[in-house]
């Protein structure tokens, strides 16, 4: 009875206190007691997440957390090796802004417009002469927030674009996952990234990240890897010889990207998916498989996962520098 009363008080307090303060308290708990903090994250999500697909996905996460030691080890590694500001921003932007408040807004706008607002999108800011100006990047991020999107993937020359950094500084309530190359990231860039906890580099890695990731780990930054995956290289890029060094150097998430354009035969694709699922099951590492529309890491991305006998599918559209004056919502 006392436990029930505590839970009722917890939910009552969450209604009265702004959710960002709730998350700040959760981060403090996570740092001192990861298991208690994880339970508070689940309680927060259970109370406020209303999107049916997200509820099923969260149930899968909870089941994995309680049944797999590798998932609990992952959480402890994440908490102990991530600086408090980065962790606080990530939870606020992903859980509160994107999954809770943002989901309601996306559903409301989607119903009014008669279209599906995606869970996220890829902002391709381009390169060279086709690079988006800061004003255009800023406009698209503002429009994304108005649609309830606070989780944006960035391709192109993000970390080499001064205007992109300026947009990130003005939008601390958006979490940017930025495609990067390790050779672009040195000690000075890591020091700068510490002041931008809403930027998560995704290092284009494959079997060779072209550099040492330890400065990222030493700074307590959240980061991950992104590997173009093909039938001829998937055994190498998903091997322990490749994956374990990334984990030891601080990478916390890995995207394995296959190509629809490459027309990988079903048996080969199934082998790749089984190997990725194996990593997810036994290593303290979040692994995600997505398919790109084109060869390489270009074009729309497609995510598909079997969750409790239901296939969860979503398209992550790419918005490039040639959009003209179109509004973001017109491109979904």
FENCOR-V694959 format. One record per backbone hydrogen bond with DSSP energy under -0.5 kcal/mol. CO is the residue of the C=O (numbers start at 1). NH is the residue of the N-H. If there is no record, write none. Layout:
CO_NH, CO_NH
//
This chain:
1_5, 2_6, 3_7, 4_8, 5_9, 6_10, 7_11, 8_12, 9_13, 10_14, 11_15, 12_16, 13_17, 18_21, 18_22, 19_23, 20_24, 21_25, 22_26, 23_27, 24_28, 25_29, 26_30, 27_31, 28_32, 29_33, 33_37, 34_38, 35_39, 36_40, 37_41, 38_42, 39_43, 40_44, 41_45, 42_46, 43_47, 44_48, 45_49, 51_55, 52_56, 53_57, 54_58, 55_59, 56_60, 57_61, 58_62, 59_63, 60_64, 61_65, 62_66, 63_67, 64_68, 67_69, 68_72, 69_73, 70_74, 71_75, 72_76, 73_77, 74_78, 75_79, 76_80, 77_81, 78_82, 79_82, 83_87, 84_88, 85_89, 86_90, 87_91, 88_92, 89_93, 90_94, 91_95, 91_96, 92_97, 93_98, 94_99, 95_100, 96_101, 96_102, 97_102, 100_104, 101_105, 102_106, 103_107, 104_108, 105_109, 106_110, 107_111, 108_112, 109_113, 110_114, 110_115, 115_117, 116_118, 120_317, 121_123, 121_153, 122_124, 122_319, 123_125, 123_155, 125_132, 126_157, 127_130, 128_131, 133_136, 133_137, 134_138, 135_139, 136_140, 137_141, 138_142, 139_143, 140_144, 141_145, 142_146, 143_147, 144_147, 144_149, 145_148, 148_150, 150_175, 151_121, 152_177, 153_123, 154_179, 155_125, 156_158, 158_161, 160_162, 161_164, 161_165, 162_166, 163_167, 164_168, 165_169, 166_170, 167_171, 171_174, 174_176, 175_152, 175_177, 176_178, 176_200, 177_154, 177_179, 178_202, 180_204, 181_184, 182_185, 184_186, 186_190, 187_191, 188_192, 189_193, 190_194, 191_195, 192_195, 193_196, 196_199, 198_176, 198_200, 199_201, 200_178, 201_203, 201_224, 202_180, 203_205, 203_226, 205_208, 209_182, 211_213, 213_216, 213_217, 214_218, 215_219, 216_221, 217_220, 220_83, 222_201, 223_252, 224_203, 225_255, 226_205, 227_257, 230_233, 230_234, 233_236, 233_237, 234_238, 236_239, 239_242, 239_243, 240_244, 240_245, 242_246, 243_247, 244_248, 245_249, 246_251, 247_250, 252_286, 253_225, 254_256, 254_288, 255_227, 255_257, 256_258, 256_290, 257_229, 258_292, 259_264, 260_263, 265_269, 266_270, 267_271, 268_272, 269_273, 270_274, 271_275, 272_276, 273_277, 274_278, 275_279, 276_280, 277_281, 278_282, 279_283, 283_285, 285_287, 286_254, 288_256, 288_290, 289_304, 290_258, 291_302, 292_260, 295_298, 298_294, 300_293, 301_316, 302_291, 303_314, 305_307, 305_312, 307_310, 310_307, 310_312, 311_313, 312_305, 314_303, 315_317, 316_301, 317_122, 318_320, 319_124, 320_323, 323_326, 327_330, 327_331, 328_331, 329_332
//
